[in-house]
Amino acid sequence: MGARSHKFSLRRAPQAVEAIASRRFDLRQRPVSDAGWTLIEMLVVVSLVMILASMALTQYRNSVQYAKEAALKSNLFMMREAIDQYYADKGKYPDSLETLVSERYLRAVPKDPITKESDWETVQAEPEPGTLSTATGIYDVKSVAPGNALDNTRYADWH
């Protein structure tokens, strides 16, 4: 009985030694107590976060610029509508934008959201043929903002 158990244990001894050695010296497997992030994993995560943050910042800047341009278009439309309404009521164009405010066609002259000022370029109307009057008035309003919009058109060219 002793010989048999001795033979049996000798067969299993190399497997047991190999199993113990693989547990202690295998560098590919991390023990449960050392669970965590490696430096490479941290660099990959930080890089991804930075890429996503830069994309979000670009989108935010474009959305702010888009909102300013939409407000500028709205202000131009509102002032042009007031000029047209004044012409329809009075039969002549207003002398200035302040005339539209004093006659209550506008509550106030709006500010240009790009320049943050109330200065607008006014276009004088041509005198009507066959009339002796040289008084023309304001026919159109344009922005004095420098530069181009997101669609690469100049602000002064908007109609």
C-alpha positions as CSV (number, residue, x, y, z in Angstrom):
1,M,0.0,0.0,0.0
2,G,2.9,2.3,0.8
3,A,4.5,1.6,-2.6
4,R,1.4,2.4,-4.4
5,S,0.8,5.7,-2.7
6,H,4.5,6.6,-3.3
7,K,4.2,5.9,-7.0
8,F,1.0,7.9,-7.1
9,S,2.5,10.9,-5.4
10,L,5.6,10.8,-7.7
11,R,3.4,11.0,-10.7
12,R,1.7,14.1,-9.5
13,A,4.7,15.9,-8.0
14,P,5.9,17.5,-11.3
15,Q,2.4,18.8,-12.0
16,A,2.1,20.2,-8.5
17,V,5.5,21.9,-8.6
18,E,4.6,23.4,-12.0
19,A,1.3,24.7,-10.8
20,I,2.8,26.3,-7.8
21,A,5.6,27.9,-9.9
22,S,3.2,29.3,-12.5
23,R,1.2,31.0,-9.8
24,R,4.1,32.6,-8.1
25,F,6.2,33.7,-11.1
26,D,3.8,34.3,-14.0
27,L,4.1,38.0,-14.6
28,R,1.2,38.1,-17.1
29,Q,-1.4,37.5,-14.5
30,R,-2.0,40.1,-11.9
31,P,-3.0,39.1,-8.4
32,V,-6.5,40.3,-7.4
33,S,-4.9,42.6,-4.8
34,D,-3.0,44.6,-7.5
35,A,-6.0,45.3,-9.7
36,G,-5.8,48.8,-11.1
37,W,-4.9,50.9,-14.2
38,T,-1.6,50.8,-16.0
39,L,0.2,53.9,-17.2
40,I,-0.7,53.0,-20.8
41,E,-4.3,52.6,-20.0
42,M,-4.4,55.9,-18.2
43,L,-2.8,57.7,-21.2
44,V,-5.3,56.1,-23.6
45,V,-8.2,57.3,-21.5
46,V,-6.8,60.8,-21.0
47,S,-6.2,61.1,-24.8
48,L,-9.8,60.0,-25.6
49,V,-11.2,62.5,-23.1
50,M,-9.1,65.3,-24.5
51,I,-10.2,64.5,-28.1
52,L,-13.9,64.5,-27.0
53,A,-13.4,67.7,-25.1
54,S,-11.8,69.5,-28.0
55,M,-14.7,68.4,-30.3
56,A,-17.3,69.6,-27.8
57,L,-15.5,73.0,-27.4
58,T,-15.5,73.5,-31.2
59,Q,-19.2,72.7,-31.4
60,Y,-19.9,75.1,-28.5
61,R,-18.0,78.0,-30.3
62,N,-19.8,77.3,-33.5
63,S,-23.2,77.3,-31.8
64,V,-22.5,80.7,-30.1
65,Q,-21.4,82.2,-33.4
66,Y,-24.5,80.6,-35.1
67,A,-26.7,82.2,-32.5
68,K,-25.2,85.6,-33.0
69,E,-25.6,85.4,-36.7
70,A,-29.3,84.3,-36.3
71,A,-29.9,87.3,-34.0
72,L,-28.2,89.6,-36.6
73,K,-30.5,88.3,-39.4
74,S,-33.5,88.7,-37.2
75,N,-32.5,92.3,-36.3
76,L,-32.0,93.2,-40.0
77,F,-35.3,91.6,-40.9
78,M,-37.1,93.5,-38.2
79,M,-35.6,96.9,-39.1
80,R,-36.3,96.3,-42.8
81,E,-39.9,95.4,-42.0
82,A,-40.2,98.7,-40.0
83,I,-38.8,100.7,-42.9
84,D,-41.2,99.1,-45.3
85,Q,-44.2,99.6,-42.9
86,Y,-43.2,103.3,-42.5
87,Y,-43.0,103.7,-46.3
88,A,-46.4,102.0,-46.7
89,D,-48.0,104.3,-44.1
90,K,-46.3,107.6,-44.9
91,G,-45.4,107.3,-48.6
92,K,-41.8,108.2,-48.0
93,Y,-38.8,106.6,-46.4
94,P,-37.7,107.5,-42.8
95,D,-34.9,110.1,-42.4
96,S,-33.1,107.9,-39.9
97,L,-33.4,104.9,-37.7
98,E,-34.3,107.2,-34.8
99,T,-37.3,108.3,-36.8
100,L,-38.6,104.8,-36.7
101,V,-38.2,104.8,-32.9
102,S,-39.8,108.2,-32.4
103,E,-42.7,107.2,-34.7
104,R,-43.1,103.9,-32.7
105,Y,-42.3,101.6,-35.6
106,L,-39.5,100.2,-33.4
107,R,-39.1,100.3,-29.6
108,A,-35.4,100.9,-29.9
109,V,-32.7,100.6,-32.5
110,P,-31.3,97.1,-31.9
111,K,-27.7,96.4,-31.3
112,D,-25.6,94.4,-33.8
113,P,-24.9,91.2,-31.9
114,I,-21.5,90.9,-33.7
115,T,-20.2,94.4,-32.9
116,K,-22.4,94.9,-29.8
117,E,-23.1,98.5,-31.0
118,S,-26.2,100.2,-32.4
119,D,-24.3,101.6,-35.4
120,W,-25.7,100.4,-38.7
121,E,-24.9,101.3,-42.3
122,T,-27.9,102.9,-43.9
123,V,-28.6,102.9,-47.6
124,Q,-30.3,106.0,-48.9
125,A,-33.1,105.6,-51.4
126,E,-32.8,107.0,-54.9
127,P,-35.1,109.9,-55.7
128,E,-38.2,108.8,-57.6
129,P,-38.2,109.9,-61.2
130,G,-40.5,112.7,-62.1
131,T,-40.5,114.3,-58.6
132,L,-38.8,117.5,-57.7
133,S,-38.1,116.5,-54.1
134,T,-34.5,115.5,-53.3
135,A,-35.4,114.1,-49.9
136,T,-34.9,110.4,-50.1
137,G,-34.6,108.7,-46.7
138,I,-33.3,105.3,-45.6
139,Y,-34.1,102.5,-48.0
140,D,-32.1,99.7,-46.4
141,V,-29.9,98.8,-43.4
142,K,-26.7,96.7,-43.4
143,S,-24.4,95.5,-40.7
144,V,-21.0,97.2,-40.2
145,A,-19.5,94.0,-38.6
146,P,-16.1,93.1,-40.1
147,G,-15.3,89.6,-41.3
148,N,-17.3,86.7,-42.6
149,A,-20.1,84.5,-41.3
150,L,-19.9,80.7,-40.8
151,D,-21.2,80.3,-44.4
152,N,-18.2,82.5,-45.6
153,T,-20.4,85.4,-46.7
154,R,-19.6,88.9,-45.5
155,Y,-22.0,90.4,-42.9
156,A,-22.3,93.6,-44.9
157,D,-23.7,91.7,-47.8
158,W,-26.6,90.1,-46.0
159,H,-30.0,90.9,-47.4
